[in-house]
Each structure stands twice: as structure tokens, then as C-alpha cells.
Amino acid sequence: MDNCKFVNVFQGNGEIDLPKPQGISAKWFFIKAGCGNTSPAATLPFGPMSVAPYTGGYPTGSTNHFPNSYAHPKHFKDDGILGFSHLHHSGTGAVGYYYNYCLVSPHYGESLKRQNILNESAQPGYYSCKLDNIICEITANRRTAIHHYIFHKNGGKISVDFANMDLNYPDCERKRAEVKRIESSRKIVTAQIVAEGVSLYFAVACDLPYEQTETGLLYSVGENREVTLKVAVSLVGCEKAIAFLQSTDDFTETKQKAYDTWNRELSKIQIDTDDEKIREIFYSNLYHSLVKPADWDGESFIYEQNKPFSADFTTLWDMYKTQLPLLFLINKEQGEKTVETLLSCGEALGQIPNNIGLSSRYKLHSEQARMLAEYVLLTAYRYGVKVDVKRMLRCIENDIFAENKKDFIEDGVCQSHTWM
């Protein structure tokens, strides 16, 4: 069954739209941010690669919101996009690091400026829009994004900025990734960057002539105004990124395979209703529930690279009783990779972090709550995911006596993570 047709990829991307509180609820303090934490990124289920329009807004990089923790967010005056960035969080609020690497920007002239989006549309694995006389389409497989642009006048350019990262609020200082090296071989350019203490390796392929800039590339569009550009990513090395790039199908095939992959995943739950609105709500939520964690199989930067490795548990506080139990029920293979990641992190670090993302700050949010990984591991075991019980218990015991739980072991009281 084609359940992808019910998915609204834009659900949860923008500002919340709730009825005005009445009665006693009008006196409650609205503790959560007034915007959703999803993006319209083209990606696969649990896919490391994602590609989406980049405004630099909170929290995914694809909105025009300033940071907010309650009520409605303030908005940028100029809500145009700067291009299309790669790798995004989904379902995550103020985690402290926000990816948005390798910014690809189609434009005219020498200077890059924000461009307003027209005719925006999306489906699972695909996004499209029109900018200033440029038709933009993007799709992705697990490790490679494909950009397809049609320029409607001469003078077209495509900028690639390997130093782009994180969010980009107007008139505010921003983070930049460290570009360690940029190398070219025929039509393929590779780059190594370091962001949040983690090395990422990109490979970019495009048939256009280009010049190298301080932190990236500038392609010039010639008489053929229809352009395809591919971007692949690896946590291991540029050679691995090139291999991902070279094994990628063309745009049309990749788009269709992404759609078919999403349909297989969404078909694991069928609902019996003739109400199209209920189908849209259900499958849109299921879709966004299966974007993370990102499966970087064999590319861990925390422990041995020959093991499964999943990232973007950012944080377990938001997942341990909601998304992860669902994952364990409907996707045992990904559930086993989640278990292996938590156990291997526990063995390598001496504790199981609440936050496992593309960041070397493993102790980030360690006091948000305690023993969350234990809930996850025991839930996986209870739901039939393959777990080495003795190994799990050893990790749990080590985690209990880790440094970040010393206050509880000694005093029986945990320091609060919040002001409450």
C-alpha cells in the first residue's frame, strides 16, 4: 500500500498552532518551545544523510525562528534561505550543536544572499522548491545527496561552503567548522572538516568548471543550465565518501528508491480508517518517528569501527519512553544496532551517555536525567530485541557507579538539571 501519499513532510516544521488555553490550563506555564523540531529534509529511514533548505533558524536550520523555550518564537525579518545544508537533527530542541554541514547554494552573481522560497513541495525522500529563477530538487540515499538545479537565465553559480555548520541567526556571531583540507581529482572534490571535535569527510561531484575558495568551491554554470551535483559523507575518510558517491544511482532512480524504502517502513503499521485526515496525521507522525537514530554502521568515532554505530540519540530523555519502544517493536534490526551502540559506548566511556551525536562532548546533558539508557536496554530486552544479558548487566553496573552519578550513590539525591 502507498502510505507515503499520506505523509505531510512539513508536519512539525514550523510554529505550533494550538487552541487558546481555557480554564485552569490558562494558568499553566508553557514549558516547551513554541515550534516543532522536524525539518522537510530529504532522507531515508535512519539515514545519516539528509539535505534540506538552510535558513539557519532554530532548531533544525530550516525555519525562520530564533531560539525559544516557551510560548511562540520570534521570527527573522528575512526568512529566505541561504542554500541547502546536509545532516540535520530531527525531533531535537536545544541540544547545543546543530550540524547543517556542507552548504550548497545555487545563485546568480558573485555574492550570496538569502532567497525566498516559492512553490515548495516534498514527499518522503524528496524536496523541491523554486528560488530566484532556479528550480531546485533534492533527493538522497543513505550516504549521498543529489542536487538537481535548472537555471532559467545566464550567470548561474553554485557555491559549496564546507565550513558551514550549526545555526545562523541574523546579526549574530556564528560557529564555523574547521576545514582541514580540500583536494580535487578530476570531477570529484573531497574535504575533511572538524566540527564539535569530530572529523567528517565529504566528496562532491559535478561536471561544471570550478574554482576553489578559502572554505569551499564555486562552480560556474555554462550554456547547459540543467545541473546535477552529488554530495557524499563518511566519518571514516574521503576514500569511503568517494565510494558512496560512485555507488549512487541517478536522480530519478534515487528518488524512486527512497520513496519505495519509506513505503516498506511505513507499511509495518496499517490503520483501518476511511478518514484521510487521520491517515495524514498518523503516517506523518510515523514518518518523523523513523528518521532517527542515524545508522552510521561501521563508522564509530567512539569505539571500534567494525561494529554497528547509531547516532543522534539527542537526547535519550526525549526518546526512551516514546520513539525507541516503537522502534524496538517494528524494526528489530535497527533495535539491535541501538542496543549495540549503547553497550559499546558504555564499555568505551565507562558510562552510557544521555546524548550520543556527532560530538565529542559525551557528557553533554548527563544530568538531564539519570539511568535513561538502562530503561532503553531493558525495554529492548522486554520487546524481544536480541540482547546479551550478562553484558548488559555489566554495563548497567558500571554506569550506576560512574562519576556523573556519584551524588546519588553518596547522598541518594541527584543534582537537578533544570531550575525546577
One Martini backbone bead per residue (centre of mass of N, CA, C, O) as a GRO file, in nm:
protein
  420
    1MET     BB    1   0.098   0.035   0.019
    2ASP     BB    2   0.054   0.392  -0.020
    3ASN     BB    3   0.168   0.583   0.254
    4CYS     BB    4   0.324   0.834   0.147
    5LYS     BB    5   0.068   1.004   0.053
    6PHE     BB    6   0.006   1.083   0.371
    7VAL     BB    7   0.261   1.248   0.397
    8ASN     BB    8   0.368   1.532   0.595
    9VAL     BB    9   0.675   1.666   0.600
   10PHE     BB   10   0.587   1.954   0.744
   11GLN     BB   11   0.534   1.833   1.000
   12GLY     BB   12   0.674   2.018   1.266
   13ASN     BB   13   0.843   2.270   1.138
   14GLY     BB   14   0.683   2.487   1.287
   15GLU     BB   15   0.456   2.653   1.435
   16ILE     BB   16   0.238   2.630   1.664
   17ASP     BB   17  -0.135   2.524   1.664
   18LEU     BB   18  -0.317   2.614   1.932
   19PRO     BB   19  -0.545   2.643   2.140
   20LYS     BB   20  -0.667   2.843   2.362
   21PRO     BB   21  -0.647   2.842   2.679
   22GLN     BB   22  -0.864   2.709   2.931
   23GLY     BB   23  -0.902   2.777   3.235
   24ILE     BB   24  -0.665   2.621   3.416
   25SER     BB   25  -0.463   2.605   3.165
   26ALA     BB   26  -0.410   2.922   3.152
   27LYS     BB   27  -0.201   2.894   3.419
   28TRP     BB   28   0.004   2.751   3.276
   29PHE     BB   29   0.327   2.668   3.210
   30PHE     BB   30   0.494   2.688   2.902
   31ILE     BB   31   0.776   2.488   2.866
   32LYS     BB   32   0.770   2.469   2.566
   33ALA     BB   33   0.830   2.517   2.262
   34GLY     BB   34   0.669   2.703   1.980
   35CYS     BB   35   0.805   2.461   1.811
   36GLY     BB   36   0.909   2.248   1.597
   37ASN     BB   37   1.167   1.961   1.530
   38THR     BB   38   1.140   1.954   1.221
   39SER     BB   39   1.202   1.861   0.874
   40PRO     BB   40   1.212   1.853   0.500
   41ALA     BB   41   1.410   1.639   0.460
   42ALA     BB   42   1.599   1.441   0.261
   43THR     BB   43   1.551   1.093   0.344
   44LEU     BB   44   1.597   0.806   0.531
   45PRO     BB   45   1.560   0.556   0.723
   46PHE     BB   46   1.815   0.614   0.933
   47GLY     BB   47   1.966   0.838   0.779
   48PRO     BB   48   2.252   1.023   0.768
   49MET     BB   49   2.148   1.152   0.521
   50SER     BB   50   2.063   1.500   0.475
   51VAL     BB   51   1.848   1.745   0.294
   52ALA     BB   52   1.804   2.109   0.331
   53PRO     BB   53   1.691   2.397   0.388
   54TYR     BB   54   1.882   2.708   0.472
   55THR     BB   55   1.852   2.957   0.738
   56GLY     BB   56   1.947   2.908   1.062
   57GLY     BB   57   1.717   2.809   1.230
   58TYR     BB   58   1.533   2.712   1.487
   59PRO     BB   59   1.668   2.383   1.527
   60THR     BB   60   1.737   2.273   1.208
   61GLY     BB   61   1.781   2.525   0.984
   62SER     BB   62   1.461   2.555   0.837
   63THR     BB   63   1.387   2.821   0.979
   64ASN     BB   64   1.267   3.154   1.127
   65HIS     BB   65   1.382   3.095   1.419
   66PHE     BB   66   1.437   3.168   1.725
   67PRO     BB   67   1.517   3.094   2.017
   68ASN     BB   68   1.306   2.875   2.229
   69SER     BB   69   1.117   2.763   2.543
   70TYR     BB   70   0.848   2.936   2.508
   71ALA     BB   71   0.601   2.982   2.339
   72HIS     BB   72   0.648   3.203   2.087
   73PRO     BB   73   0.844   3.269   1.832
   74LYS     BB   74   1.077   3.447   1.689
   75HIS     BB   75   1.142   3.620   1.380
   76PHE     BB   76   1.269   3.670   1.098
   77LYS     BB   77   1.264   3.913   0.861
   78ASP     BB   78   1.443   3.717   0.684
   79ASP     BB   79   1.323   3.397   0.535
   80GLY     BB   80   1.539   3.314   0.364
   81ILE     BB   81   1.767   3.122   0.188
   82LEU     BB   82   2.118   2.995   0.150
   83GLY     BB   83   2.035   2.687   0.093
   84PHE     BB   84   2.181   2.350   0.126
   85SER     BB   85   2.200   2.124   0.384
   86HIS     BB   86   2.379   1.877   0.587
   87LEU     BB   87   2.261   1.738   0.829
   88HIS     BB   88   2.014   1.655   1.083
   89HIS     BB   89   1.797   1.705   1.306
   90SER     BB   90   1.520   1.522   1.483
   91GLY     BB   91   1.332   1.619   1.760
   92THR     BB   92   1.528   1.856   1.843
   93GLY     BB   93   1.635   2.097   2.042
   94ALA     BB   94   1.853   2.220   2.286
   95VAL     BB   95   2.153   2.060   2.234
   96GLY     BB   96   2.414   2.262   2.106
   97TYR     BB   97   2.405   2.110   1.819
   98TYR     BB   98   2.326   2.137   1.435
   99TYR     BB   99   2.502   2.106   1.195
  100ASN     BB  100   2.478   2.197   0.874
  101TYR     BB  101   2.652   2.093   0.636
  102CYS     BB  102   2.754   2.163   0.343
  103LEU     BB  103   2.684   2.427   0.164
  104VAL     BB  104   2.445   2.457  -0.103
  105SER     BB  105   2.440   2.735  -0.357
  106PRO     BB  106   2.219   2.863  -0.568
  107HIS     BB  107   2.304   3.134  -0.803
  108TYR     BB  108   2.363   3.478  -0.875
  109GLY     BB  109   2.653   3.583  -0.902
  110GLU     BB  110   2.899   3.652  -0.648
  111SER     BB  111   2.682   3.689  -0.434
  112LEU     BB  112   2.539   3.581  -0.129
  113LYS     BB  113   2.187   3.538  -0.069
  114ARG     BB  114   1.883   3.551   0.024
  115GLN     BB  115   1.606   3.330  -0.070
  116ASN     BB  116   1.299   3.289  -0.178
  117ILE     BB  117   1.038   3.066  -0.148
  118LEU     BB  118   0.884   2.864  -0.405
  119ASN     BB  119   0.699   2.598  -0.455
  120GLU     BB  120   0.678   2.403  -0.214
  121SER     BB  121   0.784   2.051  -0.186
  122ALA     BB  122   0.709   1.707  -0.057
  123GLN     BB  123   0.854   1.383   0.010
  124PRO     BB  124   0.971   1.098   0.078
  125GLY     BB  125   1.304   1.170  -0.027
  126TYR     BB  126   1.188   1.471  -0.114
  127TYR     BB  127   1.271   1.805  -0.255
  128SER     BB  128   1.113   2.125  -0.352
  129CYS     BB  129   1.188   2.439  -0.534
  130LYS     BB  130   1.180   2.799  -0.587
  131LEU     BB  131   1.376   3.050  -0.681
  132ASP     BB  132   1.571   3.268  -0.854
  133ASN     BB  133   1.530   3.120  -1.136
  134ILE     BB  134   1.532   2.833  -0.966
  135ILE     BB  135   1.521   2.492  -0.984
  136CYS     BB  136   1.477   2.268  -0.699
  137GLU     BB  137   1.622   1.939  -0.633
  138ILE     BB  138   1.608   1.674  -0.378
  139THR     BB  139   1.792   1.378  -0.282
  140ALA     BB  140   1.840   1.043  -0.116
  141ASN     BB  141   2.046   0.834   0.042
  142ARG     BB  142   2.233   0.723   0.294
  143ARG     BB  143   2.518   0.901   0.179
  144THR     BB  144   2.365   1.061  -0.063
  145ALA     BB  145   2.326   1.365  -0.230
  146ILE     BB  146   2.095   1.513  -0.476
  147HIS     BB  147   2.132   1.780  -0.699
  148HIS     BB  148   1.877   1.970  -0.890
  149TYR     BB  149   1.927   2.222  -1.143
  150ILE     BB  150   1.743   2.506  -1.295
  151PHE     BB  151   1.843   2.760  -1.504
  152HIS     BB  152   1.681   3.062  -1.654
  153LYS     BB  153   1.972   3.199  -1.666
  154ASN     BB  154   2.244   3.359  -1.682
  155GLY     BB  155   2.503   3.338  -1.430
  156GLY     BB  156   2.537   3.081  -1.283
  157LYS     BB  157   2.579   2.947  -0.946
  158ILE     BB  158   2.779   2.725  -0.717
  159SER     BB  159   2.806   2.697  -0.378
  160VAL     BB  160   3.060   2.558  -0.148
  161ASP     BB  161   3.046   2.518   0.218
  162PHE     BB  162   3.243   2.347   0.451
  163ALA     BB  163   3.211   2.552   0.713
  164ASN     BB  164   2.936   2.499   0.759
  165MET     BB  165   2.731   2.546   1.062
  166ASP     BB  166   2.468   2.527   1.227
  167LEU     BB  167   2.353   2.831   1.302
  168ASN     BB  168   2.193   3.156   1.155
  169TYR     BB  169   2.165   3.449   1.289
  170PRO     BB  170   2.091   3.754   1.255
  171ASP     BB  171   2.350   3.947   1.378
  172CYS     BB  172   2.522   3.685   1.462
  173GLU     BB  173   2.733   3.489   1.593
  174ARG     BB  174   2.914   3.206   1.450
  175LYS     BB  175   2.981   2.898   1.354
  176ARG     BB  176   3.279   2.713   1.235
  177ALA     BB  177   3.432   2.496   1.054
  178GLU     BB  178   3.715   2.304   1.016
  179VAL     BB  179   3.925   2.313   0.736
  180LYS     BB  180   4.175   2.090   0.663
  181ARG     BB  181   4.089   1.988   0.356
  182ILE     BB  182   4.127   2.025  -0.010
  183GLU     BB  183   4.057   1.795  -0.282
  184SER     BB  184   4.137   1.701  -0.626
  185SER     BB  185   3.979   1.465  -0.882
  186ARG     BB  186   3.873   1.586  -1.130
  187LYS     BB  187   3.523   1.577  -1.050
  188ILE     BB  188   3.638   1.531  -0.754
  189VAL     BB  189   3.576   1.660  -0.423
  190THR     BB  190   3.747   1.683  -0.115
  191ALA     BB  191   3.670   1.695   0.251
  192GLN     BB  192   3.793   1.800   0.571
  193ILE     BB  193   3.629   1.821   0.883
  194VAL     BB  194   3.585   2.000   1.204
  195ALA     BB  195   3.317   1.919   1.438
  196GLU     BB  196   3.274   1.879   1.760
  197GLY     BB  197   3.542   1.684   1.747
  198VAL     BB  198   3.465   1.581   1.450
  199SER     BB  199   3.522   1.398   1.166
  200LEU     BB  200   3.446   1.491   0.827
  201TYR     BB  201   3.369   1.344   0.496
  202PHE     BB  202   3.371   1.482   0.168
  203ALA     BB  203   3.201   1.434  -0.154
  204VAL     BB  204   3.216   1.603  -0.477
  205ALA     BB  205   3.002   1.605  -0.776
  206CYS     BB  206   3.074   1.784  -1.091
  207ASP     BB  207   3.085   1.906  -1.436
  208LEU     BB  208   3.175   2.175  -1.354
  209PRO     BB  209   3.345   2.443  -1.337
  210TYR     BB  210   3.603   2.548  -1.092
  211GLU     BB  211   3.678   2.716  -0.785
  212GLN     BB  212   3.874   2.771  -0.514
  213THR     BB  213   3.818   2.844  -0.191
  214GLU     BB  214   3.878   2.882   0.135
  215THR     BB  215   3.594   2.677   0.207
  216GLY     BB  216   3.558   2.585  -0.114
  217LEU     BB  217   3.328   2.632  -0.390
  218LEU     BB  218   3.296   2.755  -0.747
  219TYR     BB  219   3.050   2.726  -0.975
  220SER     BB  220   2.995   2.739  -1.335
  221VAL     BB  221   2.737   2.812  -1.547
  222GLY     BB  222   2.649   2.737  -1.856
  223GLU     BB  223   2.458   2.654  -2.122
  224ASN     BB  224   2.395   2.424  -1.932
  225ARG     BB  225   2.128   2.469  -1.692
  226GLU     BB  226   2.148   2.164  -1.613
  227VAL     BB  227   2.217   2.039  -1.279
  228THR     BB  228   2.437   1.800  -1.114
  229LEU     BB  229   2.489   1.731  -0.758
  230LYS     BB  230   2.709   1.554  -0.534
  231VAL     BB  231   2.688   1.433  -0.181
  232ALA     BB  232   2.916   1.280   0.043
  233VAL     BB  233   2.947   1.080   0.357
  234SER     BB  234   3.198   1.039   0.626
  235LEU     BB  235   3.377   0.913   0.932
  236VAL     BB  236   3.657   0.793   0.799
  237GLY     BB  237   3.684   0.897   0.478
  238CYS     BB  238   3.725   0.998   0.154
  239GLU     BB  239   3.717   0.719   0.019
  240LYS     BB  240   3.437   0.645   0.130
  241ALA     BB  241   3.284   0.881   0.003
  242ILE     BB  242   3.348   0.805  -0.289
  243ALA     BB  243   3.210   0.529  -0.284
  244PHE     BB  244   2.929   0.640  -0.232
  245LEU     BB  245   2.915   0.816  -0.483
  246GLN     BB  246   2.972   0.584  -0.706
  247SER     BB  247   2.704   0.406  -0.597
  248THR     BB  248   2.510   0.609  -0.724
  249ASP     BB  249   2.239   0.692  -0.861
  250ASP     BB  250   2.027   0.859  -1.015
  251PHE     BB  251   1.783   1.072  -0.946
  252THR     BB  252   1.528   0.907  -1.020
  253GLU     BB  253   1.611   0.640  -0.878
  254THR     BB  254   1.658   0.756  -0.594
  255LYS     BB  255   1.376   0.868  -0.548
  256GLN     BB  256   1.223   0.596  -0.580
  257LYS     BB  257   1.378   0.433  -0.363
  258ALA     BB  258   1.298   0.613  -0.130
  259TYR     BB  259   0.994   0.572  -0.151
  260ASP     BB  260   1.000   0.261  -0.121
  261THR     BB  261   1.141   0.251   0.154
  262TRP     BB  262   0.923   0.408   0.309
  263ASN     BB  263   0.687   0.216   0.248
  264ARG     BB  264   0.799  -0.030   0.396
  265GLU     BB  265   0.810   0.106   0.676
  266LEU     BB  266   0.508   0.215   0.692
  267SER     BB  267   0.371  -0.082   0.647
  268LYS     BB  268   0.406  -0.197   0.947
  269ILE     BB  269   0.153   0.000   0.976
  270GLN     BB  270  -0.197  -0.045   0.986
  271ILE     BB  271  -0.496   0.138   0.923
  272ASP     BB  272  -0.857   0.158   1.001
  273THR     BB  273  -0.961   0.405   0.769
  274ASP     BB  274  -1.146   0.676   0.586
  275ASP     BB  275  -0.978   0.904   0.715
  276GLU     BB  276  -0.752   1.116   0.576
  277LYS     BB  277  -0.658   1.282   0.822
  278ILE     BB  278  -0.571   1.047   1.000
  279ARG     BB  279  -0.361   0.938   0.802
  280GLU     BB  280  -0.183   1.187   0.800
  281ILE     BB  281  -0.116   1.200   1.099
  282PHE     BB  282  -0.002   0.917   1.136
  283TYR     BB  283   0.217   0.901   0.895
  284SER     BB  284   0.369   1.158   0.974
  285ASN     BB  285   0.455   1.060   1.255
  286LEU     BB  286   0.592   0.799   1.168
  287TYR     BB  287   0.799   0.923   0.987
  288HIS     BB  288   0.941   1.105   1.211
  289SER     BB  289   1.006   0.842   1.393
  290LEU     BB  290   1.217   0.719   1.142
  291VAL     BB  291   1.472   0.911   1.113
  292LYS     BB  292   1.559   0.812   1.395
  293PRO     BB  293   1.840   0.696   1.411
  294ALA     BB  294   2.158   0.714   1.278
  295ASP     BB  295   2.316   0.485   1.046
  296TRP     BB  296   2.677   0.436   1.103
  297ASP     BB  297   2.787   0.177   0.997
  298GLY     BB  298   3.126   0.129   1.078
  299GLU     BB  299   3.170   0.465   1.202
  300SER     BB  300   3.302   0.495   1.466
  301PHE     BB  301   3.446   0.746   1.717
  302ILE     BB  302   3.443   0.566   2.001
  303TYR     BB  303   3.481   0.284   1.867
  304GLU     BB  304   3.491   0.029   1.690
  305GLN     BB  305   3.441   0.015   1.330
  306ASN     BB  306   3.314  -0.299   1.317
  307LYS     BB  307   3.056  -0.171   1.433
  308PRO     BB  308   2.779  -0.069   1.524
  309PHE     BB  309   2.641   0.279   1.458
  310SER     BB  310   2.455   0.518   1.636
  311ALA     BB  311   2.290   0.838   1.609
  312ASP     BB  312   2.092   1.081   1.764
  313PHE     BB  313   2.068   1.076   2.086
  314THR     BB  314   1.887   1.387   2.119
  315THR     BB  315   1.779   1.271   2.370
  316LEU     BB  316   1.685   1.015   2.573
  317TRP     BB  317   1.464   1.182   2.710
  318ASP     BB  318   1.295   1.194   2.419
  319MET     BB  319   1.298   0.845   2.369
  320TYR     BB  320   1.269   0.612   2.596
  321LYS     BB  321   0.921   0.626   2.593
  322THR     BB  322   0.870   0.646   2.270
  323GLN     BB  323   1.043   0.584   2.005
  324LEU     BB  324   1.208   0.326   2.092
  325PRO     BB  325   0.979   0.124   2.148
  326LEU     BB  326   0.877   0.132   1.859
  327LEU     BB  327   1.134   0.033   1.725
  328PHE     BB  328   1.143  -0.248   1.872
  329LEU     BB  329   0.871  -0.348   1.739
  330ILE     BB  330   0.931  -0.277   1.402
  331ASN     BB  331   1.278  -0.282   1.427
  332LYS     BB  332   1.507  -0.506   1.515
  333GLU     BB  333   1.766  -0.426   1.367
  334GLN     BB  334   1.781  -0.133   1.478
  335GLY     BB  335   1.762  -0.221   1.773
  336GLU     BB  336   2.036  -0.372   1.784
  337LYS     BB  337   2.208  -0.120   1.715
  338THR     BB  338   2.127   0.040   1.962
  339VAL     BB  339   2.233  -0.155   2.175
  340GLU     BB  340   2.527  -0.165   2.075
  341THR     BB  341   2.585   0.134   2.116
  342LEU     BB  342   2.535   0.154   2.421
  343LEU     BB  343   2.735  -0.067   2.511
  344SER     BB  344   2.993   0.040   2.369
  345CYS     BB  345   2.994   0.314   2.510
  346GLY     BB  346   3.008   0.206   2.798
  347GLU     BB  347   3.284   0.056   2.758
  348ALA     BB  348   3.453   0.310   2.650
  349LEU     BB  349   3.349   0.542   2.881
  350GLY     BB  350   3.209   0.419   3.163
  351GLN     BB  351   2.941   0.527   3.028
  352ILE     BB  352   2.605   0.618   2.944
  353PRO     BB  353   2.491   0.838   2.747
  354ASN     BB  354   2.233   1.070   2.676
  355ASN     BB  355   2.437   1.171   2.441
  356ILE     BB  356   2.445   1.067   2.085
  357GLY     BB  357   2.657   1.229   1.866
  358LEU     BB  358   2.838   1.458   1.659
  359SER     BB  359   3.020   1.452   1.946
  360SER     BB  360   3.273   1.485   2.209
  361ARG     BB  361   3.037   1.564   2.421
  362TYR     BB  362   2.937   1.314   2.618
  363LYS     BB  363   2.834   1.488   2.889
  364LEU     BB  364   2.604   1.604   2.761
  365HIS     BB  365   2.324   1.598   2.958
  366SER     BB  366   2.387   1.402   3.213
  367GLU     BB  367   2.162   1.567   3.416
  368GLN     BB  368   1.875   1.546   3.297
  369ALA     BB  369   1.907   1.235   3.356
  370ARG     BB  370   1.897   0.906   3.489
  371MET     BB  371   1.920   0.590   3.354
  372LEU     BB  372   1.810   0.578   3.054
  373ALA     BB  373   1.955   0.335   2.920
  374GLU     BB  374   1.828   0.122   3.100
  375TYR     BB  375   1.546   0.146   2.991
  376VAL     BB  376   1.618   0.078   2.699
  377LEU     BB  377   1.743  -0.204   2.739
  378LEU     BB  378   1.499  -0.335   2.886
  379THR     BB  379   1.297  -0.284   2.662
  380ALA     BB  380   1.434  -0.444   2.441
  381TYR     BB  381   1.425  -0.714   2.590
  382ARG     BB  382   1.112  -0.719   2.632
  383TYR     BB  383   1.066  -0.683   2.296
  384GLY     BB  384   1.287  -0.899   2.157
  385VAL     BB  385   1.565  -0.801   2.156
  386LYS     BB  386   1.883  -0.868   2.105
  387VAL     BB  387   2.051  -0.959   2.421
  388ASP     BB  388   2.326  -0.942   2.628
  389VAL     BB  389   2.275  -0.978   2.952
  390LYS     BB  390   2.553  -0.975   3.092
  391ARG     BB  391   2.656  -0.726   2.947
  392MET     BB  392   2.433  -0.536   3.035
  393LEU     BB  393   2.482  -0.558   3.346
  394ARG     BB  394   2.770  -0.448   3.343
  395CYS     BB  395   2.697  -0.170   3.228
  396ILE     BB  396   2.501  -0.089   3.448
  397GLU     BB  397   2.695  -0.104   3.685
  398ASN     BB  398   2.901   0.104   3.575
  399ASP     BB  399   2.696   0.339   3.546
  400ILE     BB  400   2.611   0.372   3.842
  401PHE     BB  401   2.940   0.429   3.922
  402ALA     BB  402   2.967   0.680   3.790
  403GLU     BB  403   3.054   1.008   3.821
  404ASN     BB  404   2.754   1.127   3.742
  405LYS     BB  405   2.641   0.940   4.016
  406LYS     BB  406   2.775   1.014   4.293
  407ASP     BB  407   2.552   1.172   4.442
  408PHE     BB  408   2.357   0.930   4.467
  409ILE     BB  409   2.541   0.722   4.606
  410GLU     BB  410   2.608   0.912   4.859
  411ASP     BB  411   2.299   1.074   4.901
  412GLY     BB  412   2.033   1.001   4.716
  413VAL     BB  413   2.084   1.264   4.533
  414CYS     BB  414   2.009   1.462   4.255
  415GLN     BB  415   2.103   1.691   4.054
  416SER     BB  416   1.961   1.941   3.895
  417HIS     BB  417   1.911   2.045   3.554
  418THR     BB  418   1.711   2.253   3.649
  419TRP     BB  419   1.502   2.506   3.801
  420MET     BB  420   1.290   2.283   3.942
   0.00000   0.00000   0.00000
